[in-house]
Amino acid sequence: MVTANQSGFSADFGHLNLQPGHSYSVVSRYSTSNQGNGGNGAAQDLWLGPVTLNQSAYAIDSITQNSGSLQVTGWLANDQHLIHPYAYIIAMYNGSEIGRSRVTFTSRPDVARVYPQLYASGQSGFNVNIPINAQQLKDGQLSFILRFASDPAGNANYSDMRSRNYQTNLGDIQASYDDAAKQIRVNGWHAAMGKTSRPYEYLIVVGMDGHEFYRQRLNNDDADLTNLAGSQNAPWVIDAGHAGFTTSLPVNSNMNHWGVRIIHRYTNDPNGNGDAIDIYSPEISINSGFQHLNGGTVYYDPDRGQLAT
């Protein structure tokens, strides 16, 4: 085309009263009139769009648990920001609010490049500290509401986005029976957000029927070891990278021919009871045979010639 090398344009319409949920188009027009509407002459139009202001997007880049707060970083943008100027990050535990912090937005040119049509995407970054009581975070789900509201306190006329769930208690115990040494070799990791108020650690040996054989308190020699699994699988949990443990547990005669499990426990009680957070190992067989009775697994004691549940 004759004018193709002079076809670019850039326009700034200044302040417009745009409304979320509405669709808007830009019309590129060639006209015979300098009034822009064709006048008594002619016009040729090209419609660009429409664009509907109903988009939203967000990302949580990091969650860092401190002793009394959660530091949450990321970005959020929503076309509802046009009429809902106050933004909040709200921490939820098992569906109930445990804390919130108002957002002061920071520049995110990387988000603007990916979401150029999303309102205020270039100024969508956040870094907030949300005060929490970690003691209540036992064995449940942490999540976040990312909110734009017309109420300065964030409680009325709002538009929400919801994050995924983050487990507050997770880990893995690997245990095996060493018949020659008559010991159970144990290693694993246990990351718990409620650990901060539960300073005592125990390993507890229980039968598959739930009765306890004995317990052993962990100390600095066999607990709090550096481990990659915790930091990789639970980076939002305080000290997850130092939640490892390894030790050996004795096997006594009462445990022979039993299936047992190992409990790793954080608790506020020096004796290992109290307000506790647990994870369990898979079953470990201590010289046990297996039989199935009425669809369930039972454990055969070859010395006694009887079945034990």
N, C-alpha and C positions, 0 to 999 in steps of 0.2 A: 504494500500500500504506500501511497505517496508520502503520507505523514507518519509512517510507522516509527521513524527514528525520532519523532518529537511527540510521542503518545503518553509519556509518563505524567503522573500528577501526584500532588500531595496537598491535602486540605485539612484545616483545623476548624471545626465547627464551633469551638468554644464551649461554653456551658450549655448543656441540654438537660432537660428534665426527663431523663430516661427512667423507665419503670421495669422492675424485674417481671418476667413472665410475658412481656410484650415482644413482638417481632418488629425488627427495624431493617430497612433496606437503604442502600445508597444508590442514587441514580446518577450515572455519568451521561452528560447531555452535550451534544453539539447543537447550537441554535443560530438562527440568522439574526436574533435580537440580543442586544447586550443586557436585556432585562432578565435573561435566563429562562423565560417561559415561552419563547417562540414569538411573542408579540403578534404582529400581523403576518409574520413570515412562517418559517417551518423549523422543526426540531427533530433530532434523532436521538433516541435514548438507549442506554444499556443499563439494566437493573442488576445491581450487585447485592447478593444476599438472597433471601432475608436471613437475618441472625436473630434467634430468639434468646432472650436473656434469662435462661433457665439452667445454666451450667454451674457445676460446683466440682471441686477436686481438692485433695489434701494429701499430705504424706507426713508420717511421723518418722523423723530421721533417727532419733535416739531417745531412750528413757534411761535415766540414771537415778538409782535409789540412793538417797543420803539418809542420815540417821532419822530425820524428821520431815523429809520432803521428797518429792519426785521432781527432778529436772527433766522437762520434756521439750525437745526441739523439733522443728519441722516447718511446714508451711500449710496454709489453708486459704482458699479463695472461693468465693460464692457470689453469683450475681445478686443474691439477696442483700449483699453488703451495701447496695445502692440505698436501701431504706432501713437497714438494720446496722447501725454504725458501731455497735459495741460487740467485741469478740471475746470469747472465753474458752478456755480449755478446762473441762470438768472431769475429774477422776471418779470412776465408778468401781465399786467392788460388789460382785454378785448382784448387779442391777441397782445398787443404792449409791448415792453420792457420798464421797468421803473427803472431797476438797475441790477447790477451783481456783483459778488465777486468770485475771484479765490480761488480754494480749495487747502488747505494744508492737506494731508491725515493723519489720525491717525489710530492707531491699533483697529481692530474689530475682535477679535478671535471668537466671537459669530457668526459673518457672515461667517467666514472661516469654521466653523463646519457645517453650513447648505449648503454652496456653495463651497465645496472644489475644484471643477474643474473650477471655475470661476476665471479668471486671477486677481491676487492681491486682492482677496476678504478679506484676513486677514489685509490689510492695506487700508481700504475703507471708514473709518469714516470721517465725516466733521462737522465743526461748523463755520459758516460764518455769517458775518454781512453785509447786503446789504443796502446801503443808498437809501432811497426813499423819495418822496414828498407825504405825506399822504393826502394832500388836494385834490389830483386828484382821490383818491379812494372813489368814491361816492356809486353808486348802480350797481356794476358789479361783475366781476369774476377775482380773483387772481389765478395765477398758476405759475409753475416753470418749466424751462427747465434745465435738468441736462446734461451737455455737456462735451465730450472729444474732444479736437481739436489738430491739429498739429501746429496751429498758437498760439504763446504766448498770443496774445490778445483775442483769442477765437472766431475769426471771419471767419476763413477759414478752409476748409477740416475737418469737424467735424462730430461727431456721437452723436445724441441727444436722450434722454429719456424725456418724458413729464409727469408731475404730474397730479393729478386730479384738479378740480376747487375748490376754496374756496370763498364763498360769502363774499363780503366786507360790506354788509348791511343786517342785519337780526334781527328778534325779534318777539315778540308776545304781543298783547294787548288784555286783557280780560276786557270787560266792560258790565255792566248790569244796567237797569233802576230800581231805587227804587221809586215806585209810592208814597209811604207814605211820604218819605222825599223830594220828587221832586228833586232827584239828580241822576246822573250817577256815579256809583262806578267804578273806573278804577284802574287796576294794570297790570303790565307787565314788559317787558324788551326790550331794544333796543341797540344792539351792532353794532357799525359802525366804520370802520377803519378810516374814515374821521373826526371822532369826535374831534381829536386833534386840528384842526384848526377851529372848530365850537363850541364855548364854551357856547352858549345860547340854552336852552331847552324850548320847548313849547308843550302844548297840545291844539289842535285846533279842534273845533266841527264844522262839515260840514254836510249839507244835502246830500242825495243821488244824487241830481242833481249837487253837487259840490259847492254850495254857502255856505259861511261861516256864522255861527251864532255868534261865538266869539272865543277868544283864551285866554289861561291862561299860564303865564310863570311858570315854575317849579323852585323851589329853593332847598336848601340842606335838607329841611325838608321832601320833598316828591319825591326827585330824588336821583340817585346814591346809591340806596340801594343794599346791598349784595343779590345776587340771584344765585342759583345753575344752573338755566336754561341757563343763558348766558355763564357761564364758561364751562358747559357741551356741549353746542351746537356750541359755537364759541370761543374755547380756543385760536385761533390765533389773536383775536381782542383785542386791548388794553383795559384794565379795563372791559372786558366783565363780569367778576364776580361782578362788582359793577355798572351794567347798569340797575338796577331795578328802578321802580317808582310806587307809589300808591297815590291816591288822590280821592276826590269827586268833581264833576263838577255840578254846578247848572243847572236846567232846567227852562228856561223862557217860557212865554206864546207863543212866536213865534215858539217854537220847538214842540208844542203840535200837535199830529197826524202826525208826520214826522218820517221817517226812517233816522237815522243819523249815521255817522261814526266819530271815533276819530283818529286824526293824531298825532303821536309823532314826533317831529322835532328837529334835531340839526341844528343850523345855526350860521353864523358869524355876524348876525344883531341883535342888542339888541331888536328891535321891532318884531323879529320873521319872517322876510322876508329874503332877501338876498340869499346867496348861501347855500341852505338847503339840508338836507338828511332826508327823511320821511319814516315812515311805517304807515300802516292803520289798524284799527280794523275792525272786521266784522260789519255788520249792527246791529244797536240797534233800536228797535221800541219804540217810545214815544207815547203810547196810540194810535197806528195806527192799522187799519184793512188792509188787503191785498186783492187785486183783481188782476187778470191777464188780460191784454188787448193786443191783437195782439201778443201774445207770450212773452210779457215783463211784469215785475212786476211794478204795480203802487200802490199808497197809497191812501186809501179812507179816507176822512175827514167826519166822521159821523155828526159833528156839522154843517158843511157847505153843506153836502149832495152832494159833488162833488169829482171828482178824481183829485189827484195832482201827478205830475211826480216828 
